[in-house]
Amino acid sequence: MRRFGVLVLAVGVLAALVAGCGGGSGSTTESGGGESSDGGGSLIVLGASSLTEAVTKYGESFEGATVKPSFAGSDELAAQIQQGAPADVFASANTSYPQELFEEGLVEKPQVFCRNELVIAVPQGSDIKSIADLTKPGTKIVIGDKSVPVGGYTREVLGRLPKAQEEAILGNVVSEETEVTSVIAKLEQGAADAGFVYVTDETGAEGLEPVEIESKLQPQVEYGVAVVKSSKDKPAAEEFVEGLIDGEGQEDLLEAGFLPPP
């Protein structure tokens, strides 16, 4: 069985959830899984950090239950589910983590609910205008750790470059982060000259501008969602997922810059 994330982090978040503290922005003070889908229970939604804005907004208007969102790297969230943390819905920034949890019997069959694209984020006014500029010696680059979707997608992009360019860019990497929001934070703090992030994260960042990545280099960025089998309110969880795919949640995703599912 494959294990995801860092166990210490998983246990820490599990304790917080059991204590009713929730996680991430937009969480409420109610505890545990819900009891019914009539709006009287609560729903724990574990979402990739890049979904924070859209899923929080959707959760605030969701009428099936009181939504308690918790955001982190998709690998860490998958680890929480493996360790038995209370959860009703898992929304990942890729399809492989939900699929593997499905194969382990921990979630229902996953579905793709949105897509995204990768972009190079740089400080406004930067001299970096293309991916080739990232090969220049001394350029400080921050990327996602290979264990998280944004890191995997970044390596797909680099793997499509000539070998010399790929090696030069990787040689300029000064930090590998476990969440895309941490990549953005490094750039906003001036700790790096460029970073590979999702278009949706760059759009909402302060003082940054995008450098587009050619379509031939773009990875297929698809987000997967699934109802957790141990959910205490499966009807509400299923309703929440339906809304993400084709409902108010999908509208919130599109407004935040995500692309519709294929």
N, C-alpha and C positions, 0 to 999 in steps of 0.2 A: 504493500500500500504506500502510495506516495504521500509525503508530509509536506505541508506548505508553511512558509513564514517562520517566525521565531516563537518557540513554545512559551517563553517567558511573557512575550507580548500577548499571546493568545490567552494565557491564564489570567493576566492582568485585566484584560478587557472582559473576560468571562466573569470575574469577580465584580467588576463594575456593573455589568448588566444584571447579574443576580441581585445586586444591591439596589437595583432600580434606578441607577444613575444614567443609563442610556449612554449614547456616544455621539460625537459629531454635532454639527450645528443643527438646530431645529428639533432636537430631542425633547421629549416631554418629561414630566416628573412621575408619570405612572409607571408601574412595574410589569415585568413578565409579558407572556403572550396573551392575546385576547381571549375572550370567552364566546363571543358571537360576532356576526358580521353586521349587526344593526347599529354600529357606531358606539356601542357601550364598552367594547374591549380595546386592547392595544395591539399594535402590530410592529414587530421589530424587523426593520429593513436594513440589511447589511449591504452597503453600496460602495463601489469604487470611488476613490476621492474625486475623480474628475466629474462625478455625477452630483456632487454636493449641491450646487445651485438648483439644478432642475428637479432632482428628487425631493429636496427639501420643500420646494414650492408645491410640487404635486402632493406631497404628504400633508401639507397644511390645509389643502382643500379636499382631501380624500374623506368621504363620508362613511366608508365601511367600517372604520375603526380609528382610534387615535394612533397615528403613525409615530414610531420612535426610530428615527434613522441613525445609523452609525457608519461613519465613512473612514476608510483606510485603504491600504494597498490590497488588491484583489487576492494576493497570496495569503496575506494575514487573515483576511475575512474567511477564506476557505479553511485555514487552520483552525479558526474559532469554531466553525461548524464541525470539523473533525473531532475537536475536543469536547463537543457537546454543549457549546454555548447556546443560550436561548436565541432562536431566530425563526422568522417566518418566511422571509424572502431574501434571496441572494442575487444581487445585480453586479456582475463582473465586467471589467473592461476588456475581457476577451471571452472566447467560447470554450477554451480548453479547461479552465478550472471548474465551471459548472458541469461540463461533460464528465470530468473525472469523478466529481462528487456524485453524479448520477450513476456512474458505473459502480461506485462504492455503496449505492443504495441509500444515500443521505439526502438527496433532493429528487424532486419530480423531473420529468424530461425538460431540459432547458430549451429556451426559445431565443432567437435573436430579436432584440427590441430597438436597436439603433446602431448607427455607424458613426465613425469619426475619421479624421485625417491627421497626419503628423505634420508639424511645421517646426522650423528652427526659430526660436524666440531669441531676440537680441535687444540690448538697450536702444532706445530711440537715438538716431543719429550715428549708429554703429557703422564702421567701415565694412562689416561683413555683409555681403550682398548675395552670396551663393554658397552652396555646400562646399564648393572647391576652396573657398576662403578659410574654411575650418582646418585646412591642412597646414596653414602657416605656423611656423615655430613660435611658441609662446602664447598661442591662443588658448584661453582657459575654457574648457567645455564641461558641462555637467549633463549627465544622462541618467536614465532610470536604471536601477539594478536589474540584472537579467532575470531575476525571480518575479518581477512585476511586469504586467502587460506592456507598459510604455517602454520599458527597457528591452523587451523582446522585439517589439516593433522597430525600435531604433536600430537594433542589430540586423534586422531584415533589410532596412534601408542601406546601412553601411555595407552589408554583404553583397549588394548589387553594384557597388562601386568597384573600379579597378583596385586590385589588391594594394597597391602602393598608397592610394588615397585612403582606403579603409584603415590601414595601419597607421598612417600619419594622423588621422582624426582620433583614433583610439589612443594614440600616444599623447594627445593633448587633453585627454579627459582627466579632470582633477577631482571629480566626485561622482559617485553613483548612488542615487537616492532610492528609497523604498516606496516613495509616493510621487506622483507627478506634481503635486502641490509643493513638495520640497524642492523640486527642480526650479519651479517658478520663484520660490522664496529666495533661493541662492542668487538668481538673476536680479531680483528686485533689490537685494542687499548689496549688489555690486561684487559678489564673490566669483562671478564667472562672466565670460564674454558672450557665451551662446549656450543654448540648451535645446534638446529635442523634447517637445511637448505636444499635446493635442491642440488642435486649432481652438477648441472651445476654452481651453485654459489660458492660452495666450490672449484671446479676445478680452477677457476680464481682468488681465493683469495691469498693474500700474507701471508706466514708464517703459513699456516694452513694445516692440514692433515685430512683425513676422517676416521671415525669409522663406519663401515658398520652396517646397521640395517637388522636383519634377514628378509627373504622374507615373512615369516608368519606374521610379524608385519607390513609390508609395506602397506600403503594405496594405493588406485587407484588414482594416480595423473594425471588427464587429463585437458588439457587447451582448453577452448572454445573461438571461435571467431565469430563475427557477424558484418554485415553491419548496421550502425546506420540509422534508417529510415529518419532522417532529413538531411542526407548527401546531399551536393550540387553537388556531382559527383558520383552517384551510379555506373556507369559503371567502373570507375577507382577503386572505393572501392571494387567492386566485383572481379575485376582483381587482386587486391592486396591480397584478401582473397584466391583466387584460387591458387596464387603463394605460399602462406603459407602452404596450404594443399598438393599441388602436383606441385612444381615448384622450382624456385630459392630460394624462402623463406624457403621452406622445407629443401633444401640443406644447407642453412645457419644455420637452427635450428639443424640439425644433426651434423654439424661441431662443434657447440657449446656444444654438448653433450646431447641434447634432444633426446628422443625416438620418432619414427614415430607414427602417429595415429593408432588406432586399425583397 
